[in-house]
C-alpha cells in the first residue's frame, strides 16, 4: 500500500473507524500530507460513517474538538486545496463546518469574480497560496516579514474563511 501510495485500514474499515472515529480524519490528513489516495472500501466506509464524528458517549465527544482542529490544520498546512476537496467529498464539512458549504452556489458579481461562486473563489484563493507567482511575491517582502512561514496556518485559515460571511 505504501508503494502504491494508498491509505487503507487494516481489516474491515467500518470496524476500525468504530473503534476510533478520529481515524477517519487522520486518513484525510495523511492523504493530504503524503499525496496518497484513499482505498475505495476505506473511502466508502468513511463517507458512510462521517456522520458519527460528532457523536457523544457518556456525555463526552467521541472525537474531541482539539483532535478535530489538529487534524484539520495539519491537513490544510500540507495541501490546502486537496484538504478542501477531501473534507468536502468525505462529508466532514457537512458534520464539522456546515457554514463552509453555504459558499457553494452563492453567487458573486461577475464584474469582480468571473471565476464563479464563493466556493470556487475560495478554492482558487487556496490554490494561489501554493502558486509560483505567490512564492515570487514573497521574495519582494521586507526581511522581517520573510521570516514568517510562507504557508502559516493563520494565512491558510484566513484564505479559507475570508468570504464565509457572503452567504
C-alpha positions as CSV (number, residue, x, y, z in Angstrom):
1,X,0.0,0.0,0.0
2,X,2.9,2.4,0.7
3,X,4.4,1.6,-2.6
4,X,1.0,2.3,-4.3
5,X,0.5,5.4,-2.2
6,X,-2.7,4.1,-0.7
7,X,-4.4,4.9,2.6
8,X,-6.2,1.7,3.7
9,X,-7.5,0.4,7.0
10,X,-6.3,-3.0,8.4
11,X,-9.3,-5.3,8.2
12,X,-12.8,-4.0,7.9
13,X,-12.8,-0.2,7.6
14,X,-16.1,0.2,9.5
15,X,-14.8,-1.8,12.4
16,X,-11.6,0.3,12.5
17,X,-13.5,3.6,12.4
18,X,-16.0,2.4,15.0
19,X,-13.0,1.7,17.4
20,X,-11.8,5.3,16.9
21,X,-13.7,7.8,14.7
22,X,-10.7,10.1,14.6
23,X,-9.0,7.6,12.3
24,X,-11.2,9.0,9.5
25,X,-9.8,12.5,10.0
26,X,-6.3,11.0,10.2
27,X,-6.8,9.2,6.9
28,X,-7.8,12.5,5.3
29,X,-4.8,14.3,6.8
30,X,-2.4,11.6,5.7
31,X,-3.8,11.6,2.2
32,X,-3.1,15.3,2.0
33,X,0.3,15.2,3.7
34,X,1.6,12.2,1.7
35,X,-0.3,12.9,-1.5
36,X,-1.9,9.4,-1.3
37,X,-5.3,8.2,-2.4
38,X,-7.7,6.6,0.0
39,X,-8.6,3.0,-0.9
40,X,-12.2,2.5,-2.2
41,X,-13.6,0.4,0.7
42,X,-12.0,2.7,3.2
43,X,-13.4,5.7,1.4
44,X,-16.9,4.3,1.3
45,X,-16.9,3.4,4.9
46,X,-15.5,6.8,5.8
47,X,-18.2,8.6,3.9
48,X,-20.9,6.5,5.5
49,X,-19.6,6.9,9.0
50,X,-18.6,10.5,8.9
51,X,-21.9,11.4,10.5
52,X,-20.7,9.8,13.7
53,X,-17.7,12.2,14.0
54,X,-19.8,14.5,16.4
55,X,-21.2,11.6,18.5
56,X,-21.1,11.6,22.2
57,X,-20.6,8.8,24.7
58,X,-21.3,9.2,28.4
59,X,-21.7,12.9,27.8
60,X,-18.3,13.3,26.1
61,X,-17.4,13.8,22.5
62,X,-16.0,10.7,20.9
63,X,-13.6,12.9,19.0
64,X,-12.6,16.0,21.0
65,X,-12.7,19.3,19.2
66,X,-8.9,19.6,19.8
67,X,-8.3,16.4,17.8
68,X,-10.5,17.6,15.0
69,X,-8.8,21.0,14.9
70,X,-5.3,19.5,15.0
71,X,-6.1,17.1,12.1
72,X,-7.7,19.8,10.1
73,X,-4.9,22.4,10.5
74,X,-2.2,19.8,9.7
75,X,-4.2,18.7,6.6
76,X,-4.6,22.3,5.4
77,X,-0.9,23.1,6.0
78,X,0.2,20.3,3.8
79,X,-2.2,20.8,0.9
80,X,-5.0,23.5,1.2
81,X,-6.9,22.6,-2.0
82,X,-6.8,18.8,-1.5
83,X,-7.9,19.4,2.1
84,X,-10.9,21.4,0.9
85,X,-11.8,18.8,-1.7
86,X,-11.4,15.7,0.6
87,X,-13.0,17.1,3.6
88,X,-15.9,18.2,1.5
89,X,-16.2,14.9,-0.5
90,X,-16.0,12.8,2.6
91,X,-18.8,14.6,4.4
92,X,-16.5,16.0,7.1
93,X,-17.5,19.6,6.4
94,X,-21.2,18.7,6.5
95,X,-20.7,17.4,10.0
96,X,-18.0,19.8,11.3
97,X,-18.2,23.1,9.4
98,X,-21.5,23.2,7.5
99,X,-21.1,27.0,7.2
100,X,-18.4,26.4,4.6
101,X,-20.9,24.5,2.4
102,X,-23.1,27.6,2.2
103,X,-20.4,29.1,-0.1
104,X,-21.4,26.6,-2.8
105,X,-23.7,28.2,-5.4
106,X,-23.5,31.5,-3.6
107,X,-23.3,34.0,-6.4
108,X,-20.8,36.9,-6.7
109,X,-20.8,39.9,-9.0
110,X,-19.3,38.6,-12.3
111,X,-17.6,42.1,-12.7
112,X,-15.3,41.2,-9.7
113,X,-15.4,37.4,-9.7
114,X,-15.6,35.8,-13.1
115,X,-14.5,32.5,-11.6
116,X,-17.9,31.8,-10.2
117,X,-19.5,31.3,-6.8
118,X,-17.9,31.9,-3.4
119,X,-16.8,28.2,-3.0
120,X,-14.9,28.3,-6.4
121,X,-13.4,31.7,-5.4
122,X,-12.2,30.3,-2.0
123,X,-10.7,27.2,-3.7
124,X,-8.9,29.5,-6.1
125,X,-7.6,31.6,-3.2
126,X,-6.2,28.5,-1.5
127,X,-4.7,27.3,-4.8
128,X,-3.0,30.6,-5.2
129,X,-1.2,30.2,-1.9
130,X,0.9,27.5,-3.5
131,X,1.3,29.1,-6.9
132,X,4.8,30.1,-8.2
133,X,3.5,33.7,-8.5
134,X,2.8,33.9,-4.8
135,X,6.2,32.5,-4.0
136,X,7.8,35.1,-6.2
137,X,5.7,37.8,-4.5
138,X,7.0,36.6,-1.1
139,X,10.6,37.4,-2.2
140,X,9.6,41.1,-2.6
141,X,8.6,41.4,1.0
142,X,10.8,43.1,3.7
143,X,13.1,40.7,5.6
144,X,11.2,40.8,8.9
145,X,8.1,39.5,7.1
146,X,10.0,36.9,5.1
147,X,11.0,35.2,8.3
148,X,7.4,34.1,8.8
149,X,6.5,30.7,7.2
150,X,5.2,31.2,3.7
151,X,2.2,29.0,4.4
152,X,1.3,29.6,8.1
153,X,-1.9,28.0,9.4
154,X,-3.2,31.6,10.1
155,X,-2.7,32.6,6.4
156,X,-4.4,29.4,5.1
157,X,-7.3,29.8,7.5
158,X,-7.6,33.4,6.5
159,X,-7.9,32.5,2.9
160,X,-10.4,29.7,3.7
161,X,-12.7,31.9,5.8
162,X,-12.2,35.3,4.1
163,X,-15.6,35.2,2.4
164,X,-17.5,32.9,4.7
165,X,-19.9,35.8,5.6
166,X,-21.1,36.3,2.0
167,X,-23.8,33.6,2.0
